[in-house]
Amino acid sequence: MRTDLSQLARTARENEVERILVGLPLQMSGTEGRQAEYVREFAGRLERETGLPIVFWDERFTTVEANRVLRESGIGLEKRVKAVDKLAAVILLESYLEALALSDEPTEV
């Protein structure tokens, strides 16, 4: 039995979340591949479990940018490997929030 969705729903309720931002792994051409299909399937289950709208956001260059920032900061390879996904998520969120600040409601990718 999966508990991750119910745990996410509980955390969303506890933190009064209004929507959930999900990185969409597009191909370099901007089209959706199989991984994007998996993400959309998971997001659909998450939306049903939480009752919250899901916003998809292009995540194509977040990991590259995170690696660049960490490399330039002088962090060793071992720590960089552990931190890259977290920083990529921060970059994704910052990108979304910047777009949100520039418009009333950004469209998803």
PyMOL CGO cylinders between C-alpha atoms (Angstrom):
from pymol import cmd
from pymol.cgo import CYLINDER

trace = [
    CYLINDER, 0.00, 0.00, 0.00, 1.33, 3.41, -0.99, 0.3, 1, 1, 1, 1, 1, 1,
    CYLINDER, 1.33, 3.41, -0.99, 1.53, 5.89, 1.83, 0.3, 1, 1, 1, 1, 1, 1,
    CYLINDER, 1.53, 5.89, 1.83, 3.43, 8.65, 0.04, 0.3, 1, 1, 1, 1, 1, 1,
    CYLINDER, 3.43, 8.65, 0.04, 0.30, 10.22, -1.44, 0.3, 1, 1, 1, 1, 1, 1,
    CYLINDER, 0.30, 10.22, -1.44, -1.57, 10.25, 1.86, 0.3, 1, 1, 1, 1, 1, 1,
    CYLINDER, -1.57, 10.25, 1.86, 1.50, 11.70, 3.60, 0.3, 1, 1, 1, 1, 1, 1,
    CYLINDER, 1.50, 11.70, 3.60, 1.74, 14.43, 0.97, 0.3, 1, 1, 1, 1, 1, 1,
    CYLINDER, 1.74, 14.43, 0.97, -1.97, 15.17, 1.37, 0.3, 1, 1, 1, 1, 1, 1,
    CYLINDER, -1.97, 15.17, 1.37, -1.59, 15.43, 5.14, 0.3, 1, 1, 1, 1, 1, 1,
    CYLINDER, -1.59, 15.43, 5.14, 1.42, 17.74, 4.81, 0.3, 1, 1, 1, 1, 1, 1,
    CYLINDER, 1.42, 17.74, 4.81, -0.46, 19.91, 2.30, 0.3, 1, 1, 1, 1, 1, 1,
    CYLINDER, -0.46, 19.91, 2.30, -3.43, 20.24, 4.68, 0.3, 1, 1, 1, 1, 1, 1,
    CYLINDER, -3.43, 20.24, 4.68, -1.21, 21.02, 7.66, 0.3, 1, 1, 1, 1, 1, 1,
    CYLINDER, -1.21, 21.02, 7.66, 0.56, 23.76, 5.70, 0.3, 1, 1, 1, 1, 1, 1,
    CYLINDER, 0.56, 23.76, 5.70, -2.57, 25.16, 4.02, 0.3, 1, 1, 1, 1, 1, 1,
    CYLINDER, -2.57, 25.16, 4.02, -1.19, 24.49, 0.54, 0.3, 1, 1, 1, 1, 1, 1,
    CYLINDER, -1.19, 24.49, 0.54, -3.25, 25.98, -2.29, 0.3, 1, 1, 1, 1, 1, 1,
    CYLINDER, -3.25, 25.98, -2.29, -1.62, 24.22, -5.24, 0.3, 1, 1, 1, 1, 1, 1,
    CYLINDER, -1.62, 24.22, -5.24, 1.17, 21.77, -5.93, 0.3, 1, 1, 1, 1, 1, 1,
    CYLINDER, 1.17, 21.77, -5.93, 4.04, 22.59, -8.26, 0.3, 1, 1, 1, 1, 1, 1,
    CYLINDER, 4.04, 22.59, -8.26, 5.40, 19.62, -10.19, 0.3, 1, 1, 1, 1, 1, 1,
    CYLINDER, 5.40, 19.62, -10.19, 8.48, 19.69, -12.39, 0.3, 1, 1, 1, 1, 1, 1,
    CYLINDER, 8.48, 19.69, -12.39, 7.70, 18.42, -15.87, 0.3, 1, 1, 1, 1, 1, 1,
    CYLINDER, 7.70, 18.42, -15.87, 10.70, 16.71, -17.51, 0.3, 1, 1, 1, 1, 1, 1,
    CYLINDER, 10.70, 16.71, -17.51, 10.37, 17.86, -21.10, 0.3, 1, 1, 1, 1, 1, 1,
    CYLINDER, 10.37, 17.86, -21.10, 12.71, 16.76, -23.84, 0.3, 1, 1, 1, 1, 1, 1,
    CYLINDER, 12.71, 16.76, -23.84, 15.15, 19.34, -25.20, 0.3, 1, 1, 1, 1, 1, 1,
    CYLINDER, 15.15, 19.34, -25.20, 12.75, 19.95, -28.11, 0.3, 1, 1, 1, 1, 1, 1,
    CYLINDER, 12.75, 19.95, -28.11, 10.05, 20.94, -25.62, 0.3, 1, 1, 1, 1, 1, 1,
    CYLINDER, 10.05, 20.94, -25.62, 7.96, 17.86, -26.31, 0.3, 1, 1, 1, 1, 1, 1,
    CYLINDER, 7.96, 17.86, -26.31, 6.83, 15.37, -23.71, 0.3, 1, 1, 1, 1, 1, 1,
    CYLINDER, 6.83, 15.37, -23.71, 8.39, 11.93, -23.59, 0.3, 1, 1, 1, 1, 1, 1,
    CYLINDER, 8.39, 11.93, -23.59, 7.71, 8.83, -21.52, 0.3, 1, 1, 1, 1, 1, 1,
    CYLINDER, 7.71, 8.83, -21.52, 9.11, 10.34, -18.30, 0.3, 1, 1, 1, 1, 1, 1,
    CYLINDER, 9.11, 10.34, -18.30, 6.68, 13.26, -18.61, 0.3, 1, 1, 1, 1, 1, 1,
    CYLINDER, 6.68, 13.26, -18.61, 3.85, 10.74, -18.97, 0.3, 1, 1, 1, 1, 1, 1,
    CYLINDER, 3.85, 10.74, -18.97, 4.94, 9.07, -15.72, 0.3, 1, 1, 1, 1, 1, 1,
    CYLINDER, 4.94, 9.07, -15.72, 5.02, 12.45, -13.98, 0.3, 1, 1, 1, 1, 1, 1,
    CYLINDER, 5.02, 12.45, -13.98, 1.54, 13.35, -15.26, 0.3, 1, 1, 1, 1, 1, 1,
    CYLINDER, 1.54, 13.35, -15.26, 0.18, 9.97, -14.09, 0.3, 1, 1, 1, 1, 1, 1,
    CYLINDER, 0.18, 9.97, -14.09, 1.65, 10.49, -10.61, 0.3, 1, 1, 1, 1, 1, 1,
    CYLINDER, 1.65, 10.49, -10.61, 0.38, 14.07, -10.50, 0.3, 1, 1, 1, 1, 1, 1,
    CYLINDER, 0.38, 14.07, -10.50, -3.11, 12.88, -11.41, 0.3, 1, 1, 1, 1, 1, 1,
    CYLINDER, -3.11, 12.88, -11.41, -3.11, 10.50, -8.45, 0.3, 1, 1, 1, 1, 1, 1,
    CYLINDER, -3.11, 10.50, -8.45, -1.72, 13.27, -6.24, 0.3, 1, 1, 1, 1, 1, 1,
    CYLINDER, -1.72, 13.27, -6.24, -4.44, 15.66, -7.37, 0.3, 1, 1, 1, 1, 1, 1,
    CYLINDER, -4.44, 15.66, -7.37, -7.15, 13.09, -6.60, 0.3, 1, 1, 1, 1, 1, 1,
    CYLINDER, -7.15, 13.09, -6.60, -5.65, 12.37, -3.17, 0.3, 1, 1, 1, 1, 1, 1,
    CYLINDER, -5.65, 12.37, -3.17, -5.18, 16.01, -2.16, 0.3, 1, 1, 1, 1, 1, 1,
    CYLINDER, -5.18, 16.01, -2.16, -8.00, 17.73, -4.02, 0.3, 1, 1, 1, 1, 1, 1,
    CYLINDER, -8.00, 17.73, -4.02, -5.48, 20.43, -4.93, 0.3, 1, 1, 1, 1, 1, 1,
    CYLINDER, -5.48, 20.43, -4.93, -4.72, 21.76, -8.40, 0.3, 1, 1, 1, 1, 1, 1,
    CYLINDER, -4.72, 21.76, -8.40, -1.43, 20.66, -9.90, 0.3, 1, 1, 1, 1, 1, 1,
    CYLINDER, -1.43, 20.66, -9.90, 0.74, 23.14, -11.79, 0.3, 1, 1, 1, 1, 1, 1,
    CYLINDER, 0.74, 23.14, -11.79, 3.32, 21.67, -14.14, 0.3, 1, 1, 1, 1, 1, 1,
    CYLINDER, 3.32, 21.67, -14.14, 6.53, 23.63, -14.69, 0.3, 1, 1, 1, 1, 1, 1,
    CYLINDER, 6.53, 23.63, -14.69, 9.36, 23.03, -17.15, 0.3, 1, 1, 1, 1, 1, 1,
    CYLINDER, 9.36, 23.03, -17.15, 12.29, 21.51, -15.29, 0.3, 1, 1, 1, 1, 1, 1,
    CYLINDER, 12.29, 21.51, -15.29, 14.66, 21.02, -18.22, 0.3, 1, 1, 1, 1, 1, 1,
    CYLINDER, 14.66, 21.02, -18.22, 17.64, 23.05, -17.02, 0.3, 1, 1, 1, 1, 1, 1,
    CYLINDER, 17.64, 23.05, -17.02, 17.20, 22.95, -13.25, 0.3, 1, 1, 1, 1, 1, 1,
    CYLINDER, 17.20, 22.95, -13.25, 19.66, 20.12, -12.61, 0.3, 1, 1, 1, 1, 1, 1,
    CYLINDER, 19.66, 20.12, -12.61, 22.24, 21.65, -14.95, 0.3, 1, 1, 1, 1, 1, 1,
    CYLINDER, 22.24, 21.65, -14.95, 21.92, 25.00, -13.18, 0.3, 1, 1, 1, 1, 1, 1,
    CYLINDER, 21.92, 25.00, -13.18, 22.06, 23.37, -9.75, 0.3, 1, 1, 1, 1, 1, 1,
    CYLINDER, 22.06, 23.37, -9.75, 25.25, 21.52, -10.69, 0.3, 1, 1, 1, 1, 1, 1,
    CYLINDER, 25.25, 21.52, -10.69, 26.79, 24.74, -12.00, 0.3, 1, 1, 1, 1, 1, 1,
    CYLINDER, 26.79, 24.74, -12.00, 25.97, 26.67, -8.83, 0.3, 1, 1, 1, 1, 1, 1,
    CYLINDER, 25.97, 26.67, -8.83, 27.28, 23.92, -6.57, 0.3, 1, 1, 1, 1, 1, 1,
    CYLINDER, 27.28, 23.92, -6.57, 30.45, 23.46, -8.62, 0.3, 1, 1, 1, 1, 1, 1,
    CYLINDER, 30.45, 23.46, -8.62, 31.15, 27.21, -8.56, 0.3, 1, 1, 1, 1, 1, 1,
    CYLINDER, 31.15, 27.21, -8.56, 30.59, 27.29, -4.80, 0.3, 1, 1, 1, 1, 1, 1,
    CYLINDER, 30.59, 27.29, -4.80, 33.49, 24.90, -4.34, 0.3, 1, 1, 1, 1, 1, 1,
    CYLINDER, 33.49, 24.90, -4.34, 31.46, 22.14, -2.72, 0.3, 1, 1, 1, 1, 1, 1,
    CYLINDER, 31.46, 22.14, -2.72, 33.10, 18.73, -3.07, 0.3, 1, 1, 1, 1, 1, 1,
    CYLINDER, 33.10, 18.73, -3.07, 31.68, 16.12, -5.42, 0.3, 1, 1, 1, 1, 1, 1,
    CYLINDER, 31.68, 16.12, -5.42, 30.21, 13.93, -2.67, 0.3, 1, 1, 1, 1, 1, 1,
    CYLINDER, 30.21, 13.93, -2.67, 28.26, 16.79, -1.09, 0.3, 1, 1, 1, 1, 1, 1,
    CYLINDER, 28.26, 16.79, -1.09, 27.29, 18.13, -4.52, 0.3, 1, 1, 1, 1, 1, 1,
    CYLINDER, 27.29, 18.13, -4.52, 25.72, 14.80, -5.48, 0.3, 1, 1, 1, 1, 1, 1,
    CYLINDER, 25.72, 14.80, -5.48, 23.64, 14.85, -2.29, 0.3, 1, 1, 1, 1, 1, 1,
    CYLINDER, 23.64, 14.85, -2.29, 22.56, 18.48, -2.74, 0.3, 1, 1, 1, 1, 1, 1,
    CYLINDER, 22.56, 18.48, -2.74, 21.84, 18.72, -6.45, 0.3, 1, 1, 1, 1, 1, 1,
    CYLINDER, 21.84, 18.72, -6.45, 18.21, 17.52, -6.39, 0.3, 1, 1, 1, 1, 1, 1,
    CYLINDER, 18.21, 17.52, -6.39, 17.33, 19.83, -3.51, 0.3, 1, 1, 1, 1, 1, 1,
    CYLINDER, 17.33, 19.83, -3.51, 18.86, 22.83, -5.22, 0.3, 1, 1, 1, 1, 1, 1,
    CYLINDER, 18.86, 22.83, -5.22, 17.19, 21.92, -8.52, 0.3, 1, 1, 1, 1, 1, 1,
    CYLINDER, 17.19, 21.92, -8.52, 13.83, 21.94, -6.70, 0.3, 1, 1, 1, 1, 1, 1,
    CYLINDER, 13.83, 21.94, -6.70, 14.62, 25.37, -5.27, 0.3, 1, 1, 1, 1, 1, 1,
    CYLINDER, 14.62, 25.37, -5.27, 15.51, 26.66, -8.74, 0.3, 1, 1, 1, 1, 1, 1,
    CYLINDER, 15.51, 26.66, -8.74, 12.24, 25.25, -10.12, 0.3, 1, 1, 1, 1, 1, 1,
    CYLINDER, 12.24, 25.25, -10.12, 10.23, 26.97, -7.39, 0.3, 1, 1, 1, 1, 1, 1,
    CYLINDER, 10.23, 26.97, -7.39, 12.09, 30.28, -7.85, 0.3, 1, 1, 1, 1, 1, 1,
    CYLINDER, 12.09, 30.28, -7.85, 11.40, 30.16, -11.59, 0.3, 1, 1, 1, 1, 1, 1,
    CYLINDER, 11.40, 30.16, -11.59, 7.70, 29.59, -10.97, 0.3, 1, 1, 1, 1, 1, 1,
    CYLINDER, 7.70, 29.59, -10.97, 7.47, 32.34, -8.34, 0.3, 1, 1, 1, 1, 1, 1,
    CYLINDER, 7.47, 32.34, -8.34, 9.23, 34.82, -10.62, 0.3, 1, 1, 1, 1, 1, 1,
    CYLINDER, 9.23, 34.82, -10.62, 6.76, 34.04, -13.41, 0.3, 1, 1, 1, 1, 1, 1,
    CYLINDER, 6.76, 34.04, -13.41, 3.89, 34.34, -10.95, 0.3, 1, 1, 1, 1, 1, 1,
    CYLINDER, 3.89, 34.34, -10.95, 5.12, 37.79, -9.87, 0.3, 1, 1, 1, 1, 1, 1,
    CYLINDER, 5.12, 37.79, -9.87, 5.18, 38.93, -13.50, 0.3, 1, 1, 1, 1, 1, 1,
    CYLINDER, 5.18, 38.93, -13.50, 1.63, 37.86, -14.27, 0.3, 1, 1, 1, 1, 1, 1,
    CYLINDER, 1.63, 37.86, -14.27, -1.67, 37.25, -12.58, 0.3, 1, 1, 1, 1, 1, 1,
    CYLINDER, -1.67, 37.25, -12.58, -1.49, 33.49, -13.01, 0.3, 1, 1, 1, 1, 1, 1,
    CYLINDER, -1.49, 33.49, -13.01, 1.25, 31.89, -15.12, 0.3, 1, 1, 1, 1, 1, 1,
    CYLINDER, 1.25, 31.89, -15.12, 0.24, 29.20, -17.51, 0.3, 1, 1, 1, 1, 1, 1,
    CYLINDER, 0.24, 29.20, -17.51, 1.79, 25.83, -16.99, 0.3, 1, 1, 1, 1, 1, 1,
    CYLINDER, 1.79, 25.83, -16.99, 4.07, 24.18, -19.50, 0.3, 1, 1, 1, 1, 1, 1,
]
cmd.load_cgo(trace, "trace")
